[in-house]
């Protein structure tokens, strides 16, 4: 399990994403939400003595390693793709109306779950 200090950046970015979404800047909010996910992934890698993830393949390998009976590899990949939708939205400069409302809270939950099972 990661310590609070190891996840502080991720949670700070989550707070910033929420504030940014509330202020109406969906693209910056989306980027911060993705950065929060990436920060918890890097904290997990660091805890395991691994270098920070450089690309999606590194993230997938780390999530595969975290897969357990309770949390299948498929479930881990769903977590990744849920967070990734915000990275993609920020890159293309557009989001669907429902994405923040439905998927942003899910990314919050995902980050908490990853921190707890790491």
C-alpha positions as CSV (number, residue, x, y, z in Angstrom):
1,X,0.0,0.0,0.0
2,X,1.3,3.4,-1.0
3,X,1.9,6.0,1.7
4,X,0.1,9.3,1.8
5,X,3.4,11.0,0.8
6,X,3.8,8.8,-2.2
7,X,0.3,9.7,-3.5
8,X,0.3,13.4,-2.5
9,X,1.0,14.6,-6.0
10,X,-1.8,12.5,-7.4
11,X,-4.3,13.7,-4.9
12,X,-3.2,17.3,-5.3
13,X,-3.7,17.0,-9.0
14,X,-7.1,15.5,-8.5
15,X,-8.1,18.6,-6.4
16,X,-6.7,20.9,-9.1
17,X,-8.6,19.0,-11.8
18,X,-11.9,19.3,-9.8
19,X,-11.3,23.1,-9.4
20,X,-10.4,23.5,-13.0
21,X,-13.5,21.6,-14.2
22,X,-15.6,23.7,-11.8
23,X,-14.1,26.8,-13.3
24,X,-15.2,25.6,-16.8
25,X,-11.8,24.7,-18.3
26,X,-12.5,21.1,-19.4
27,X,-9.3,20.7,-21.4
28,X,-6.9,21.7,-18.5
29,X,-9.1,19.7,-16.1
30,X,-8.8,16.7,-18.3
31,X,-5.0,17.1,-18.5
32,X,-4.7,17.4,-14.7
33,X,-6.9,14.3,-14.3
34,X,-4.7,12.3,-16.5
35,X,-1.6,13.7,-14.8
36,X,-3.1,12.5,-11.5
37,X,-3.5,9.0,-12.8
38,X,0.1,9.1,-14.2
39,X,1.4,10.3,-10.8
40,X,-0.2,7.4,-8.9
41,X,1.2,5.0,-11.6
42,X,4.7,6.5,-11.1
43,X,4.4,6.3,-7.3
44,X,3.5,2.6,-7.7
45,X,6.5,2.0,-10.0
46,X,8.8,3.9,-7.5
47,X,7.6,1.8,-4.6
48,X,8.4,-1.4,-6.6
49,X,11.9,-0.1,-7.5
50,X,10.9,0.5,-11.2
51,X,11.7,3.6,-13.3
52,X,8.7,5.9,-14.0
53,X,6.5,4.7,-16.8
54,X,7.6,6.2,-20.1
55,X,4.7,5.1,-22.3
56,X,1.5,3.2,-22.4
57,X,3.2,-0.1,-22.7
58,X,5.0,0.5,-19.4
59,X,1.7,1.4,-17.8
60,X,0.1,-1.7,-19.1
61,X,2.9,-3.9,-17.8
62,X,2.7,-2.3,-14.4
63,X,-1.0,-2.8,-14.2
64,X,-0.7,-6.3,-15.4
65,X,1.7,-6.9,-12.5
66,X,-0.8,-5.5,-10.1
67,X,-3.5,-7.8,-11.3
68,X,-4.8,-10.2,-8.6
69,X,-7.6,-12.6,-8.2
70,X,-9.9,-9.7,-7.0
71,X,-8.7,-7.3,-9.7
72,X,-8.2,-9.0,-13.0
73,X,-6.0,-7.8,-15.8
74,X,-9.1,-6.9,-17.7
75,X,-10.3,-4.8,-14.8
76,X,-6.9,-3.1,-14.7
77,X,-7.0,-2.2,-18.4
78,X,-10.5,-0.8,-17.9
79,X,-9.0,1.5,-15.3
80,X,-6.3,2.6,-17.6
81,X,-8.7,3.3,-20.5
82,X,-11.0,5.3,-18.3
83,X,-8.2,7.6,-17.2
84,X,-6.8,7.6,-20.8
85,X,-10.0,9.1,-22.2
86,X,-9.0,12.4,-20.4
87,X,-5.5,12.4,-21.9
88,X,-7.0,11.9,-25.3
89,X,-9.6,14.6,-24.8
90,X,-7.0,17.1,-23.7
91,X,-4.9,16.3,-26.8
92,X,-7.7,16.6,-29.3
93,X,-9.1,19.7,-27.5
94,X,-12.7,18.4,-27.1
95,X,-14.8,16.3,-24.7
96,X,-18.3,14.9,-24.8
97,X,-20.7,16.7,-22.4
98,X,-21.1,13.6,-20.2
99,X,-17.4,12.7,-19.8
100,X,-16.6,14.9,-16.8
101,X,-19.8,14.1,-15.0
102,X,-19.6,10.3,-15.5
103,X,-15.9,9.5,-15.8
104,X,-14.1,12.0,-13.6
105,X,-15.5,10.5,-10.4
106,X,-14.5,7.1,-11.7
107,X,-10.9,8.3,-12.1
108,X,-11.0,9.4,-8.5
109,X,-12.1,5.9,-7.4
110,X,-9.5,4.3,-9.7
111,X,-6.7,6.3,-8.1
112,X,-7.8,5.4,-4.6
113,X,-8.1,1.7,-5.6
114,X,-4.6,1.7,-7.2
115,X,-3.1,3.3,-4.2
116,X,-4.7,0.8,-1.9
117,X,-3.8,-2.3,-3.8
118,X,-0.2,-1.3,-4.8
